[in-house]
């Protein structure tokens, strides 16, 4: 017997709304950051990251080709955030651009030690693993290129010129920040935020201390 419809029955459930791709990626990155920080790169599994984000392992592979690529995306995102913060600081205070930039980067180095730990672990792994190196090499190149643009803008805003070409200046700063991060992790009491900021400010000032040449007078 076919049941009689009264018109008061609830409508059948519709399809479950699909999570937007950007939200999936964001949740995966947040979960991966936490899992990597707690367990380290080698002991972190994609299945655990997917579970922590509330997805299946397939969601990871639909956004990232490998664990190496996921790890590289985390490092890249944090580097981009740091660069954006530094550039905002330069715009807010062009007269003290070098000091402001040094302060921002020092706080990132000492306040985000997870990034330093992850970066060191990934770099060490890249030295032994070609697949990891294939992810890290273009990332580091992109970071140095961004740093070259940043220090060029810093010099321009401060009315100075660089004492080295932008690529060399960027390499110096890139190596300095990585080294300071390592030293802070090894000895946070001695190499604290103030010491890191002083080291960065000293080098930034040396790289941007030469006044820019005055503009040539216009022809009458």
C-alpha positions in Angstrom: 0.0 0.0 0.0 1.3 3.4 -1.0 1.5 5.7 2.0 -0.7 8.8 1.9 1.1 12.1 1.7 -0.4 14.7 4.1 1.7 17.6 2.9 3.3 18.1 6.3 6.3 15.8 5.8 9.7 17.5 5.8 11.4 17.9 2.4 14.0 15.3 1.6 17.5 16.4 2.5 19.4 18.1 -0.4 23.0 17.5 -1.4 25.6 18.4 1.2 27.2 21.8 0.3 30.7 21.3 -1.1 33.5 23.0 0.9 35.1 25.7 -1.3 38.5 24.8 -2.6 40.2 27.8 -0.9 38.7 26.8 2.5 39.9 23.2 2.0 43.4 24.4 1.2 43.4 26.8 4.2 42.3 24.1 6.6 44.9 21.7 5.2 47.7 24.2 5.6 46.6 25.1 9.2 46.4 21.4 10.1 49.7 20.6 8.4 51.5 23.4 10.3 50.3 22.0 13.6 51.1 18.4 12.8 54.6 19.2 11.3 55.4 21.4 14.4 54.4 18.6 16.8 55.9 15.6 15.1 58.5 16.9 12.7 58.5 16.4 9.0 59.7 12.8 8.8 57.1 11.5 11.4 54.1 13.4 10.0 51.7 11.5 7.8 49.4 12.9 5.2 46.5 10.8 6.6 47.0 12.4 10.0 47.0 15.9 8.4 43.9 15.2 6.5 42.1 13.9 9.6 43.1 16.9 11.6 41.7 19.2 8.9 38.5 17.2 8.7 39.0 15.6 5.3 40.1 12.4 3.7 43.6 11.8 2.4 42.3 12.4 -1.1 41.7 16.1 -0.3 45.4 16.5 0.3 46.3 15.1 -3.0 43.7 17.2 -4.8 45.6 20.3 -3.5 49.2 19.2 -3.1 51.1 16.7 -5.2 53.2 15.4 -2.3 54.1 15.9 1.4 57.1 17.9 0.2 54.9 20.3 -1.8 52.6 20.8 1.2 55.6 21.5 3.4 57.0 24.0 0.9 53.6 25.8 0.7 53.7 26.4 4.5 57.1 27.9 4.3 56.3 30.0 1.3 53.1 31.4 2.9 54.9 32.4 6.1 57.7 34.1 4.1 55.1 36.0 2.0 53.4 37.2 5.2 56.7 38.4 6.6 57.5 40.3 3.4 54.0 41.9 3.3 54.4 43.1 6.9 57.9 44.5 6.2 56.7 46.4 3.1 53.7 47.8 5.1 56.1 49.0 7.7 58.3 50.7 5.2 55.4 52.6 3.8 54.3 53.7 7.2 57.7 55.1 8.3 60.0 55.7 5.3 62.4 57.8 7.4 63.2 54.9 9.7 62.7 52.1 7.2 65.8 50.1 8.1 65.1 50.1 11.8 61.4 49.3 11.2 62.2 46.4 8.9 64.8 45.1 11.4 62.2 45.2 14.2 59.6 43.4 12.2 61.9 40.6 11.0 63.3 40.2 14.5 59.9 39.7 15.9 59.1 37.1 13.3 62.3 35.2 13.9 61.9 35.1 17.7 58.1 34.9 17.8 57.6 32.2 15.1 60.1 29.6 16.1 58.0 26.9 14.5 58.8 28.3 11.1 62.5 28.3 11.9 62.4 24.7 13.1 60.5 23.6 10.0 62.8 25.6 7.7 65.9 24.1 9.1 64.5 20.5 9.0 63.4 21.0 5.3 66.8 22.4 4.3 68.6 19.5 6.0 66.4 17.0 4.2 66.8 18.8 0.8 70.6 18.2 1.1 69.9 14.4 1.0 66.7 14.1 -1.0 66.3 15.4 -4.6 62.5 15.5 -4.5 62.7 17.8 -1.4 65.4 19.9 -3.1 63.2 20.3 -6.2 60.6 22.0 -3.9 63.0 24.0 -1.8 65.3 25.5 -4.5 62.6 27.5 -6.4 61.1 28.6 -3.1 64.5 30.0 -1.8 65.1 31.7 -5.2 61.7 33.3 -5.0 62.3 34.4 -1.5 65.7 36.0 -2.5 64.0 37.8 -5.4 61.4 39.2 -3.1 64.0 40.3 -0.7 65.9 42.1 -3.5 62.7 44.0 -4.3 62.1 44.7 -0.7 65.6 46.1 0.1 65.5 48.1 -3.1 62.2 49.7 -2.0 63.6 50.3 1.5 66.6 52.2 0.0 64.3 54.2 -2.3 62.0 55.1 0.6 64.9 56.2 2.8 66.5 58.3 0.1 69.6 56.1 -0.1 71.1 53.7 -2.6 72.4 50.2 -2.0 76.0 49.6 -1.4 75.8 46.2 -3.2 73.6 45.1 -6.1 70.1 44.1 -5.1 70.7 40.3 -5.6 73.8 40.3 -3.5 72.2 42.4 -0.8 69.2 40.0 -0.8 71.5 37.0 -0.5 73.3 38.6 2.5 70.0 39.3 4.3 68.6 35.9 3.4 71.7 34.1 4.9 71.7 36.5 7.9 68.0 35.8 8.8 68.4 32.1 8.4 71.5 32.1 10.6 69.9 34.3 13.2 66.9 32.0 13.3 69.3 29.0 13.9 71.2 30.8 16.6 67.9 31.9 18.4 66.7 28.3 18.4 70.0 27.1 19.8 70.4 29.9 22.4 67.3 32.0 22.8 68.5 33.5 26.1 71.6 35.0 24.5 70.2 35.6 21.0 66.9 37.2 21.8 64.7 39.7 20.0 66.8 42.7 20.8 70.1 41.1 19.8 68.5 39.8 16.5 67.1 43.3 15.8 70.5 44.9 16.4 72.2 42.5 14.0 69.6 43.1 11.3 69.6 46.9 11.7 73.4 47.0 11.5 73.5 45.1 8.2 70.5 46.9 6.7 72.1 50.3 7.6 75.4 49.2 6.0 73.6 48.1 2.9 71.5 51.3 2.6 73.8 53.9 4.1 74.9 55.8 1.0 72.8 58.8 0.2 71.2 58.7 -3.2 72.8 60.9 -5.9 70.9 64.1 -6.5 68.9 64.3 -9.6 70.6 66.1 -12.5 69.2 69.6 -13.2 66.8 69.9 -16.0 68.0 71.5 -19.2 66.7 75.0 -19.8 
